[in-house]
Amino acid sequence: MLKFSAGILRPRKIMTTPTISPLSTALKSKIESRQAKLAVIGMGYVGLPLALLYTEQKFGVTGFDIDKRKVDTLNAGGSYIFRITPTEIQTARAGGLKATSNYAQISEMDAIIICVPTPLNEYHEPDLSFITNTAHAIAPHLRAGQLVVLESTTYPGTTEEVLVPILEGENKGGLKAGRSGNGSEKTFYVAFSPEREDPGNTSVARRDIPKVVGGLDPQASELAAALYGSIFNRVVRVSSPAAAEMTKLLENIYRCVNIALVNELKLLSLRMGLDIWEVIDAASTKPFGFQPFYPGPGLGGHCIPVDPFYLSWKAKEWDFRTRFIELAGEINVGMPYHVISSVAGALNRQKKALNGAKVLILGVAYKRDIDDLRESPALTIIELLQKEGANVSYNDPYFPMIGKGRKYDLQMKCASLDNLDQYDCVLIVTDHSDYDYRKIVKDAQLVVDSRNATKGIEDPKIVRC
Ligand SMILES: NC(=O)c1ccc[n+]([C@@H]2O[C@H](COP(=O)([O-])OP(=O)(O)OC[C@H]3O[C@@H](n4cnc5c(N)ncnc54)[C@H](O)[C@@H]3O)[C@@H](O)[C@H]2O)c1
């Protein structure tokens, strides 16, 4: 049924003088004295670093994950994320970090932070199954006075319309989420707080990234602000979980649309014989009103290619079409195809066909200097090249092999960078900083560069696309 007027998502005013429940006072003082026991659900790229931040601040943290391999690795003091060392895990374990798959332990926790995946299904629609499965698993162990915070990126309304009904409907004590700001001894608290991690970015300390929180009621906001205030320097409160959910989507849609804009302008610049990178650098000297975005071989990662479609899906319920999101999606999805035609054109100019050509892809991670392959444009590019009959190899210092993922099954091994001249084309897809681009250009027969990684190197072998 279409929604034409504001219902559950109607913005609410923050109540300034609520009656404070003894339950929330008790939890707040436990948080402030670091006595609160924390559960982080989903020990992935978001949950594990968050758990480490809390153990650094002397909280007792239990990480929950359904992936037994992750639980066992953490409990053995190991790491499965490249930028987190085993030493960091061992230090955290000495500080009380534990990992488990046993949801019965939820009842011992004071605050529960959910960081599970929110992908799209095969029809490009939100797949909330990880959130709903988590909610079903938590609910039977829920107790009064606990705080539950959802961090997974999702459309506005998920916390109130999806998470809360399961928690309320399936707990054993008839507990209700605090809504009025008053609370009772049968209340638990709920908030949404989006994650703002930027993998690979070492210029901003995690602590210095302001944390947005939106509680279901003022007490939930107060508790979530206390919880995150213990690890972040600034907490920004908004009036509702939905406002916090929408904040995250605005941030990611802003990136998605601006990347699409610059990708489109790159295609035009190539046709006009202009160097878009030079133009962006020049425009970036404007001290106000311009933020640079850079073109590339296509979008990657768990967030930017996925999150905008959460909003466009939800918008349909309100009889609304999010045209910027759709157009940006169309342009960004087309970029790997542009890369393929650039490789084919470059080979053609050397009187070679793509069919049968040996192509080495440099960099398969979705962005520079990280070990994350999710939604990487390199995966699409490999598949498209193979479809055209190319003989494809890859090199990436972060991936000794590429096996099977949710949408691919490549079974490829990382090739060495020796004898680069055996390849008809070296295609730069991810501009890792460790590569010696001068040497690569010197050794290769032909270099197609989709990232401007060869900036400053002049050689007729280079084709920038
Ligand atoms: N990775 C990022 O840079 C980033 C940045 C901002 C926001 N986010 C958002 O954060 C959320 C988590 O992303 P991520 O990158 O950490 O994902 P991830 O895939 O790295 O980790 C998620 C973890 O959750 C576990 N899990 C799934 N279902 C579970 C369940 N029912 N119970 C316990 N554990 C379960 C998985 O096994 C996995 O270990 C997503 O919504 C994502 O959009 C991610």
The ligand as a Tripos MOL2 file, in Angstrom:
@<TRIPOS>MOLECULE
LIG
   44    48     1     0     0
SMALL
NO_CHARGES

@<TRIPOS>ATOM
      1 N1         32.6870   -1.8810    5.6010 N.am      1 LIG1
      2 C1         32.4800   -0.5760    5.6360 C.2       1 LIG1
      3 O1         33.3740    0.1890    5.3120 O.2       1 LIG1
      4 C2         31.1550    0.0170    6.0970 C.ar      1 LIG1
      5 C3         31.0910    1.3980    6.3180 C.ar      1 LIG1
      6 C4         29.9030    1.9450    6.7700 C.ar      1 LIG1
      7 C5         28.7980    1.1340    6.9840 C.ar      1 LIG1
      8 N2         28.8660   -0.2000    6.7470 N.ar      1 LIG1
      9 C6         27.6690   -1.0120    7.0270 C.3       1 LIG1
     10 O2         27.8960   -1.8050    8.1930 O.3       1 LIG1
     11 C7         27.2200   -3.0520    8.0840 C.3       1 LIG1
     12 C8         28.2090   -4.1910    8.2660 C.3       1 LIG1
     13 O3         29.1670   -4.1310    7.2280 O.3       1 LIG1
     14 P1         30.5480   -4.8940    7.3090 P.3       1 LIG1
     15 O4         31.3930   -4.2900    6.2300 O.co2     1 LIG1
     16 O5         31.0980   -4.9320    8.6830 O.co2     1 LIG1
     17 O6         30.0740   -6.3760    6.8800 O.3       1 LIG1
     18 P2         30.9270   -7.7340    7.0170 P.3       1 LIG1
     19 O7         30.3370   -8.6580    6.0260 O.co2     1 LIG1
     20 O8         32.3790   -7.4390    6.9890 O.co2     1 LIG1
     21 O9         30.5980   -8.2330    8.4770 O.3       1 LIG1
     22 C9         29.3420   -8.6170    8.8920 C.3       1 LIG1
     23 C10        29.4820   -9.7880    9.8560 C.3       1 LIG1
     24 O10        28.1840  -10.1100   10.3460 O.3       1 LIG1
     25 C11        28.1290  -11.5070   10.5190 C.3       1 LIG1
     26 N3         26.7340  -11.9140   10.6240 N.ar      1 LIG1
     27 C12        25.8090  -12.0090    9.6500 C.ar      1 LIG1
     28 N4         24.6380  -12.4000   10.1730 N.ar      1 LIG1
     29 C13        24.8200  -12.5350   11.4910 C.ar      1 LIG1
     30 C14        23.9780  -12.9130   12.5700 C.ar      1 LIG1
     31 N5         22.6860  -13.2240   12.3930 N.pl3     1 LIG1
     32 N6         24.5160  -12.9640   13.8040 N.ar      1 LIG1
     33 C15        25.8190  -12.6750   14.0070 C.ar      1 LIG1
     34 N7         26.6500  -12.2960   13.0380 N.ar      1 LIG1
     35 C16        26.1580  -12.2400   11.7990 C.ar      1 LIG1
     36 C17        28.8650  -12.0450    9.3140 C.3       1 LIG1
     37 O11        29.2910  -13.3670    9.5150 O.3       1 LIG1
     38 C18        30.0290  -11.0540    9.2230 C.3       1 LIG1
     39 O12        31.1520  -11.4920    9.9670 O.3       1 LIG1
     40 C19        26.5400   -3.0390    6.7150 C.3       1 LIG1
     41 O13        25.2350   -2.5910    6.8580 O.3       1 LIG1
     42 C20        27.3320   -2.0120    5.9540 C.3       1 LIG1
     43 O14        26.5720   -1.3950    4.9370 O.3       1 LIG1
     44 C21        30.0370   -0.7910    6.3170 C.ar      1 LIG1
@<TRIPOS>BOND
     1     1     2 1
     2     2     3 2
     3     2     4 1
     4     4     5 ar
     5     4    44 ar
     6     5     6 ar
     7     6     7 ar
     8     7     8 ar
     9     8     9 1
    10     8    44 ar
    11     9    10 1
    12     9    42 1
    13    10    11 1
    14    11    12 1
    15    11    40 1
    16    12    13 1
    17    13    14 1
    18    14    15 2
    19    14    16 1
    20    14    17 1
    21    17    18 1
    22    18    19 2
    23    18    20 1
    24    18    21 1
    25    21    22 1
    26    22    23 1
    27    23    24 1
    28    23    38 1
    29    24    25 1
    30    25    26 1
    31    25    36 1
    32    26    27 ar
    33    26    35 ar
    34    27    28 ar
    35    28    29 ar
    36    29    30 ar
    37    29    35 ar
    38    30    31 1
    39    30    32 ar
    40    32    33 ar
    41    33    34 ar
    42    34    35 ar
    43    36    37 1
    44    36    38 1
    45    38    39 1
    46    40    41 1
    47    40    42 1
    48    42    43 1
@<TRIPOS>SUBSTRUCTURE
     1 LIG1         1 GROUP 0 **** ****
